[in-house]
Amino acid sequence: MDQIHTIASAINGYFDLMYDADDNKFPEVFHDACVIHGLREGQLAAWSAAEFREVMRNRPSPAAMKAPREQEIISIEQLVPDLAIAKVRVRIGQTGFVDHLIFHRVDGKWLVTSKAFHVAQIFPAGS
């Protein structure tokens, strides 16, 4: 069964969480077992879902900073009935990311179970 629209809706929930950083929405987007990883300044950063949630709690949200909201779904592929991968572009403050999100359908809900991020762009201050 094609779930692309439902997965796209889950991605929009991810975009909302990345912009608003509403901690109450975190469990609606990320599975507790999720791992978040990527290179920052040449070093691999890796966090559990709980660690990433703390990172988000301890930084001002892009919404609070009145940062531009830029996001795009580049691709979605449903690999099997309960597994999908999405490639998205999202801006968090002055940093533009390309994220690869692995989604599993758990108890009927699409949740991010792995996030690999790439810092694609650093925007100049004030832009």
C-alpha positions as CSV (number, residue, x, y, z in Angstrom):
1,M,0.0,0.0,0.0
2,D,1.4,3.4,-1.0
3,Q,2.0,5.5,2.1
4,I,3.9,8.4,0.4
5,H,1.3,11.0,1.5
6,T,1.3,9.8,5.1
7,I,5.1,9.7,5.1
8,A,5.2,13.3,3.7
9,S,2.9,14.3,6.5
10,A,5.4,12.7,9.0
11,I,8.2,14.7,7.3
12,N,6.2,17.9,7.7
13,G,5.9,17.0,11.4
14,Y,9.7,16.7,11.4
15,F,10.0,20.2,9.8
16,D,7.7,21.7,12.4
17,L,9.8,20.1,15.2
18,M,13.1,21.3,13.7
19,Y,11.7,24.9,13.5
20,D,9.6,25.2,16.6
21,A,11.6,22.8,18.8
22,D,8.3,22.0,20.7
23,D,9.6,19.3,23.1
24,N,6.1,17.8,23.4
25,K,6.2,16.9,19.7
26,F,9.5,15.1,19.9
27,P,8.0,11.6,20.5
28,E,5.6,12.1,17.6
29,V,8.6,12.4,15.3
30,F,11.5,10.4,16.7
31,H,11.4,6.8,17.9
32,D,13.1,6.3,21.3
33,A,15.6,4.0,19.6
34,C,16.6,6.6,16.9
35,V,20.2,7.4,16.3
36,I,21.2,10.8,14.9
37,H,24.6,11.1,13.3
38,G,26.7,13.3,10.9
39,L,29.9,15.1,10.5
40,R,30.5,18.4,12.2
41,E,33.8,20.2,11.5
42,G,35.3,16.9,10.3
43,Q,34.3,14.9,13.4
44,L,31.5,12.3,13.6
45,A,28.8,13.4,16.0
46,A,26.3,10.7,17.1
47,W,23.5,11.0,19.6
48,S,20.7,8.8,20.9
49,A,17.2,10.1,20.6
50,A,17.4,11.2,24.3
51,E,20.7,13.0,23.8
52,F,19.4,14.8,20.6
53,R,16.3,15.8,22.5
54,E,18.5,17.4,25.2
55,V,20.4,19.2,22.4
56,M,17.2,20.6,21.1
57,R,16.0,21.6,24.6
58,N,19.2,23.5,25.3
59,R,19.3,25.7,22.2
60,P,17.0,28.5,21.1
61,S,14.5,27.4,18.5
62,P,14.7,28.9,15.0
63,A,11.2,30.2,15.6
64,A,12.3,32.0,18.8
65,M,15.2,33.5,16.9
66,K,12.9,34.5,14.1
67,A,15.2,32.7,11.7
68,P,14.0,32.1,8.1
69,R,12.1,28.8,7.7
70,E,13.5,26.9,4.7
71,Q,12.6,23.3,4.1
72,E,12.2,20.9,1.2
73,I,11.4,17.3,0.6
74,I,13.9,16.2,-2.0
75,S,12.8,12.5,-2.2
76,I,10.7,9.9,-0.5
77,E,10.9,6.2,-1.2
78,Q,8.8,3.5,0.5
79,L,11.1,0.5,0.4
80,V,8.7,-2.1,1.9
81,P,5.4,-1.7,3.7
82,D,6.9,-0.5,7.0
83,L,10.2,1.1,5.9
84,A,10.8,4.3,4.1
85,I,13.7,6.7,3.4
86,A,13.5,10.4,2.8
87,K,16.1,13.0,1.8
88,V,15.2,16.5,2.9
89,R,16.7,20.0,3.1
90,V,16.2,22.0,6.2
91,R,17.6,25.2,7.7
92,I,18.2,25.5,11.4
93,G,19.3,29.1,12.2
94,Q,22.4,29.9,10.1
95,T,23.0,26.2,9.1
96,G,21.5,24.5,6.1
97,F,21.3,20.7,6.4
98,V,20.6,17.8,4.0
99,D,19.2,15.0,6.1
100,H,18.6,11.4,5.3
101,L,15.7,10.1,7.4
102,I,14.9,6.5,7.9
103,F,11.3,5.9,8.9
104,H,9.7,2.8,10.3
105,R,6.0,2.4,10.7
106,V,5.6,1.4,14.3
107,D,2.1,0.7,15.7
108,G,0.7,2.3,12.5
109,K,2.7,5.6,12.9
110,W,5.7,6.7,10.8
111,L,8.6,7.6,13.1
112,V,12.2,8.6,12.4
113,T,14.5,5.7,13.5
114,S,17.7,7.0,12.0
115,K,18.8,10.5,10.9
116,A,22.1,11.1,9.0
117,F,22.8,14.8,8.6
118,H,25.1,16.7,6.4
119,V,26.0,20.4,6.9
120,A,25.4,21.7,3.4
121,Q,25.7,25.4,3.9
122,I,26.4,28.1,6.5
123,F,24.4,31.2,5.9
124,P,26.0,34.6,6.6
125,A,24.7,36.4,9.7
126,G,21.6,38.4,9.1
127,S,20.4,36.3,6.2
